[in-house]
Amino acid sequence: MATKANKTKGKSRKSKRISRIIIFSLEILVILIMLLVVVKVFQVTEVDDTEEEGSIGGGPLLYEPSEEGFVVNDAVKEDPVMKGYWNIALFGLDAVNSAELYKSSRSDSMMIASINLDTGEIKLVSIYRDTYLNIGNDKYRKANGAYKNGGAEQAIAMLNMNLDLDIKDFVTVNYQAVIDVVDGLGGIWIDVETQEEITHLNNYQASIIRDTMPGRDMDDYNPVTETGYQLLDGLQAAGYCRIRYTRGDDFKRTERQRAVLQAIEDQAKKADLNTLANLFTKVMNNVYTSIKSDDILSMINSISDYRIVDEGGFPTEGMRTTGTIGAAGSCVIPLDLESNVVWLHQFLFGDEEYMVTQEVKKYSDIIKSDTSPYLNQ
């Protein structure tokens, strides 16, 4: 068994949950699309100034499952605690055309959104892109390589295998989504803390224009000029999400991304239904997902039922380090994957008695074996 959870509690919740689970699942996607579609590190690569054939447009790209489906560790399938949650993977890519949303792009931003089906509470966990893990094919590399190698299926396999999760749904977006969402909501309120952040934010605005907006002048943006709590437009928010070269590097960057999600939630709950519906339609042009848009739109009037209540990063602080691991390069290393997975299940599901699967124990031992020679030099 994956857990020692109280089975009686799980059974008592089951009858109520069955009648509501479909409705909750559809409703929550409203907030996910409005909030979580912006998960993007924005490490945008150089592209040609001409639009490529197959560029994204005309509606959402819907995932068609393979015969194998998503990998889930066997013991996890019977976990009574996780049956009360809907866990969704959120990927942000540097994709320029629709083909790159399927595969061949690194997921430079990865989050797990875990939704409590009884309460509507949402918890977000960023998976650091350079984390040294089994990337879903028994090869150990940086986590963001899984999507490049095998698309959403391999990336979700990587998350499920290493973290003992049961993810079966995902949302993948490109860099344009954050701009559309924020502008469609009239901007978001963000606390820009330092002058250093301002410098990088403005530089990233120019680079986003250069790399993704052919024909637009690189100086055609609104520079942020002062620190403090202020309204950011879509391009400014995209630049803010990209900031990496400050104290705290990628760990701080993922905090900024989660702050943007929280700010979007605040604005989305103030918007009228027509604004949300129109914005949803526009944003879906840059989305590849396993969830049908008609289902999301049908429940759009229930957005206020859901709220983000906590957020974190994996591996968690105090149980991770960084180092250069041979050919894998500079990595974030879980000092003990097993302990990190226990923390994750406590954080997401309140499972204080969680016991990891045999698979996670094996992966944890291999990670220690691979990384120890480099960390002990």
N, C-alpha and C positions, 0 to 999 in steps of 0.2 A: 504493500500500500504506500501511496505517496504521502499520506498525512495520517494523523491521529485525530482528525477533526470529529466533533460530536455528530454522529449520524442522526440522532434524534432531531437535532436542530435543523439539519438539512431536510429531513422528511417533513417537518412541520411547515417549512417554507414552500414545499414543492407544489401543493395544491393551489395556493394563491398565485404562485409564480407562473404556472402553466397557463392560466387564463389571461395573464398580462404580458408574457414574455414576447409575443409577436408584436404587440403594440409598442412596448418599450423599445424593442430593437429598431423599429422603424422611426420612432420619434427621436431617438438619440442621434440618428444619423444627420438630422437637421443641424444640431449643434456641432457634430463632428465636421461636417462639410464647411460650416461657417467658421469654425474655430481651428480645426486641425488640418485643413487643406493647406495652411500656410507653413507647415513644417518643412523648412528648407534651410540649409546651411548656405546656399548660394555661392558655392565654389564654382562659379560659372567658367566654362572653358571658352577659348576663342572659337568663333564660328564665322562662316562666310556671311557677307552682307546680303546675299540673295536667299530667298525663302526656299527651303528644301521641299522636294516632293514628299507629301505625306505629313506636312506640318500639322500641328495640333489644331483642331477646329471642328465644329459641327456637332459637338455633343460629347458625352462621356464615353470613355473606352471601357467596356465591361469585360471583366475577367471570365474566361471559360475554363472551369477546372479540368485538370487532366484526370486520367483514370486513377492515378495513385493518390491524388488529393494532397492535403497538407500533412506533413509528418507531425505526429504527437507521440511522446513517450508513452508506452503502454499503461503504466501505473497512473499517469496523469488523467487518462480517459475516465477513470473511475473516481476521481477526486470529488467528494461531495461539496467541498467548499467552493471550488471554482465554478460549479454549476450555477451559482447565484450571480455570476459576473459575465459580462460580455467584454472580451479582450480583443482589441483591434490594433493592428500594426499600421503605423503611419510613416511613409517614406517620402523624403524630399530628394529629388534628383536634379542633376544638371542637364536634363533632357532638353533638346531643341526641337525634335520632331517626335511623332507618335511612336515610331518604331523604338526609340530610345526609352520610352516609358515602360515597354515590355521587358527590356533587357539591355545589356551593354553599357549601362550607366551605373556609377557607384552611388549607393544611397548615403550621401554625405550627411543626411539627417535621418535619424530613426527614433521614433517614439512608440511607446505602448500606451494606449488609452484604455483604462480599465473602468468599466461602468457597472456600478452596483445596480442590479435590475430591480431591487426592492425600493431603494431610496433615491435613485437618480444621481448619486454622487459619482464624480469622475476624478480619477487620479491619473496623473501623467508621469511617465518615467522616460527620460532620455537614455538611449543606449549609445555610449560614446563610440563614435565611428571607428576609432583606432583600437578598440578593444580586441585583444588577442583571444580568439575563440575558435571552436570547430565551426567552419563556415557552411555546415550542412552537407558536406561530402567527405567528412573525416580528414579534411585538410585544415591545418591551423594557420590562420592568417588574420589580418584586420577584418573586423566585422563588416565593414562597408563593401568588401569584395564579394559578398554572397549575392547581392542583387545583380552586380555586373555579370557574374558567372551564370546565374540561373534564374534571374528575374525574381518576381514576388514569391514564387513557390520555394525557391532555395533560401531566400532571405527569411521567410517565415519558418522554414525548417530550422534554420540557424537559431532563431529566437526560441522556438519550442524545444529544441533539443538541449540547448545550453541552459535555459531558464526554467524548464519544467512548466511550460505554459500550453494552452490549448487554443492558440490563435487560429482562426479560420477565415477571418475577414481582414481586409486591408484597404487603405486609401493611399495612392501614390500621386504626387503632384510635381509640377515643374516650377521654375522660378517666377513665372508671371502670375501665379495664383495669389501670392501675398499682396501684390500691387492691386489687383482687381478687388480683392476682399476689402482691404483697408480703404481704398478710394470709394468703393460702393457704400461703405458705412459712414463716410464723411470724415475719415481719419480715426486714429486711436490715441489715447493718452498714455505717454511713456515718460518715465523719469530718466533723462539723460544725465548721468552722474558726473562725468569728468570731461575736461577739455580734450583729453586724449580720445575719448569716444567720439566727440564731435569731428575731430580730424579724420578718423577712419570712416565714420558714417558718411561724410561728404565725399571722400575719395571713392567709396563703394558706390555711391549714387552715380558718379561719372562712369565707373567701370561697368555697372549694370547697363547703362545706356549704350556704351561702346559695344558690349558683347551681345546684347539682346534686342536692341532697338535701332536697326539700320535706318539711316536717313535722319535720325534725330541728333541735334547738336549735343555734344558731350557736356556743354555748359548749361544745357536747358533743364535745370532742376532747381528746387528751392533749398538753398543751404541752411543747415541748422547753425545758428550763430551763438547760442548760449545754453548753458546747462540748466537743468531743472525739469519739472513736470510740465509737459507741453504736448500739443496736438501734432502728431506726425502724419503726413500723407503716405500714400502707398509706397512710393519710391524711397522716401526717408525710412519707413519701417523696414523695407527690404534691405537697405543699407545697414540699418541697426542690427538686423539678424545676422549679417555676414561678419560683423566685427569679431576678429579672433586675436589680433596682435595687441592685446592689452594684458595686464596682470590677471592671471587666471585662465588665459588662453582658451582652449576648447571647452573647459568646464564652465567658464564664465559665459561663453557664447551660447551654450545650451540653456543657461539660466535666462539669457536675453530672449531666446526663442520662446521659452515657456511664458515669460512676461508678456510677449506679444500675443500669445494665445489667450492669456487671461484678459488682456485689454480688448481683444476682439470679442470675447464673450460679453464683456461689459457693454460694448457698443451694440452688439447683435440683439441683446435683450431689450434695448431701447428702440429698435427699428420696428417699423410697421410691417405687416405681412407681405404687402406688395413689394417693398424694398428687398426683403429677404428672398422672396420668390424670384425676382429679377436677378438679383446678385447670384443666387444659387445657379440659375441657368447659365450665366456668363462664366462662373468659376468652373463649372463642370466641363467646359471645353478643354481644360488643362488637367483633367483628372482621369486616372486609371483606377478602377475600383472593382471589388467583388460585389458591391451592393447596388441594386437598381435605383436609379434616380426617381422614378415614379413613386416608389415606396417612401422615399425621403420627403418628397414634395407633399404627399398625401397627409403627412403628419406635422407639417411645418408650424401649425398653430400651437404646438406644445413645447416650444423651445424653453420657456421659463421654468419647466419642471426639472431642468438639469443644471448642474453647477460643478465647476472645478473646485475641489476642496483641498487638494494637496499635490505636490510635485516633487520629483527627485531625479537622481541620475544613477546609472549603473555602469561600472561597479561603483558602489557607494564610497564616500569619503571615509578614510580610515581603514578600508579593506582593498585598497588599490595602490599601485605605484606606476611609474612610467620608466621606459627604458628602450634601448635599441636592441631588437631581437633578430640578429642575423639578417637574412634576406627580407624578412617582414618589415624591417625598418623600425621607426619610432612608434611604440605601441603603448596603449593603456593596458595594464596587466592586473587582472584580479588576483590578489595575493592568495586567495583561496576561493575558487569558484563556488564550492559547496556552501561556504558561509555567506557569500553574496546572494546566492539563490534563496537561502533561508531568510535573509533580510528582506529580499524582494517580496516573498510571499507574506511575510509579516506586514510589510508596508502596504501592499495592494489589497490583501484580503483579510488582514487581521488574524492570520493563522499563526498563533504563537507556538504551535507544536509541530510545525511542518518538518517533514523528513524528506530529503531529496531522493530522487530515483537512483538506481544503480548506474544509469547512463551518465548522470551529472557527476557522480563520484569518479567515474572513469575519465571523463573530460577534464575534471579538476586535477587529477593526478598527472595527466599528459601535459596540461598547461604548466604545472609546477616543474615537471621534468624538462620541458622545452625552454623555459625561461630562467630557471635557477642558475645555469652556468653564466648567463649574461648579467644577471643581477648581483651575483656574488664576486664579480671580478674586482 
